[in-house]
Amino acid sequence: MILGLDISTSCTGVAVVGLSQELVASSAIDLSKIKCKFEKADKVRFHIDHYLSEHNISHICIEQNLQAFRPGFSSAGTICTLAQFNGTIQYICRELSGMIPVEINVNTARKAVGFKANRKLSKTTKEQVFEHVTRHLERLDSSFCWPLRKLKSGPRKGQETYAKGCTDIADAYVIGVAALSILNIS
């Protein structure tokens, strides 16, 4: 099984992917309310340790951090902070498992799973990836259900919607599935 990670300082997505591309387990680790980077890392460590102890993980694959500044997107400071956090989580993975995590470029991963963003849609790329993964899991006849939350206020009060972090789980799943073909795992 592959442990796929989409690392971010606000929400880290985790997906355990089986050899038949099934989504075995997942979580979205909400880090948005934690200010200290070490406490954020400790919370991610706890989850990684749990997945390593519960599943027979053969590879850990991580979405490669951004390599360049793009105007209008992340600032240089944000890119630096994310790179530091990514490195910290990679170290934690190696320390807990003895495995060196494999970094996979997000565009390479998306291409490997047959995803191509439609720039004409009003939806973000992350939302489009989520929908692609949802359709993919349905084709696999997966019993996986995305986490839901009940809206507490507003015109849709009481209705259920996808929980925050589902797009991060989808990104982690894409990394895990892409690893199967990129690393030729069977």
N, C-alpha and C positions, 0 to 999 in steps of 0.2 A: 504494500500500500504506500501511497505517496501522501506526505503531509505538505499541502500547498499553503503558502502564506502570502497575504497582501498586507504589507506592513505600512502602517501610518501611525502618527502620534495621536490621532483623534479616534480612530477605530481600526483595529487590525482584524482582517478576515482570515479565518482558518477553515480549511477543508481537508478531510481525509478522503482520498480518492482511491477506489479499488481498481484492480487490473482491468475490469470490464467497464471502466469509466463511471461506476456507480458512486454516488456521494454517500459515503458511509457515515460520516459525522461532520458537524460543522459548528462554528460559532462566530459571532461578531463581538470582539472584545472592545467594549466602550471605554475609551481612555480620555474622553473629552473633559471630564470633570477633575482629572488628576493633573496637577501642575508640575510636580517633580518628575523629571525624566527617569530617575532611578525607580520610583514607585510605578511608573508606567511599565518599565522593563520587568519589574517584579511580577506585575499582574500578567503580562504576556508569558513570562517564564512559567507561572503556575499552570496556565492553560496548555502550553506546549508539553510540560511534564505529564499532565493528565493524558493527553493524546498519545504520547509515547508509551505510557504504562498500559493504556487500554487497547492499543492497536499495534499490529505487527508492521511498523513503519520501516520501509527499506530505503527510502530517499526523502530528503527534505528539500523542497524547492521554493524559492522566494522570488517574488517579482523584483527584478533589478531596479535599483533606485534611479531617479532621473539623472541623466548625464550632462544636461545642458540647460541653461537658462533660456526660457521663451517668454518674450514680452507679453504681458496680459495674462500670464498664468502664475506660476509660483515665483516668489521673490528669491533672490540669491540666498538670503537668510533661511528661508523655508527649506530650500533644497539642501542646504548645509545641515540643518537640524534633522531632516528626514534621512540623509545619508548617515549621520551619526547613529540615529536610532536603528536604522537598518543594520549597520555593522554590529551594534550591541546585541540585537536579536539573533543575528547570525552566530555570534560568539556563544550566546546562550544555547542555541540549538546544538552547536558542536560540543559544548560542555556537557549537556544533558544526554546526548545520543552517541557521541563519538564520531558522528558523520559530519562531513563538511557540506553545508548547504549549497545547492546548485542555484545560481542566479539565472533567471530567464527573463529576457527582454519582453516587455508587455506586448509590443507589436508582433514579435515572433510567436508568442503564445497565442495571441488572438488569431493570427493567420493559421496556426497549427490546428485550431479547433473550428476553422471555417467561418470565422467572424470577420465581417467587413462593415465598418461604420457607415451609416448613411448620413452625410453632412446636411442633407436637405430637411431632415426631421427636426422637430423642435426638442426632441429628447436628447439628453446628454449621452455621450459614449458609454458611460457607466450604466445608464438606464437601458441602453440598447444591448449591452453585454448581458445584463440581468435577464432581459427578455429572451435572448439567444440561449442562455443557459437553461432557462425554464423550459423552452421548447425542446432542447436537447434531452433534458431529464425526462420529459414526457415521452419522447421517442424511445428512450431506454425502458419505458414502463416502470419508472422509478416510483417508489412509495414516499419519496422525500417530500416534505411539506415545509415551505418557507415559514419562518417565524412571523407571527402576526402581532399587532398591537391594536387596542381599542382607542379610538379618538375620544378625548375627554372634553373637548370644547369645539366651538365653531359650528357651521351649518351641517357638517357631517358627524356631529357628536353621536357617539355610540356605535358608529360603523367601524368595521375592522379594515385595516390596511396593512401592507407589509411593514415589518419592523425596521427601524433604523439599522443599518448594517447589512441588509440583504445584498446590496450591491457589492459590498466588500467580500462577503462570502462567495458571491458569483465570481469575482475577480480571483480569489484564492482557488476556486474550483478550476477556472481556466488554466491557471498556472499548473495545477496538479494534472489535469488531462493532457496539457501540452507536453509535460514532462514524460508521459508515457511514450509518446512518439519521438520526441527530441532525444531522449536518452535510450530509446529502443528497449523499453521495459516490457516484458511479457511474463 
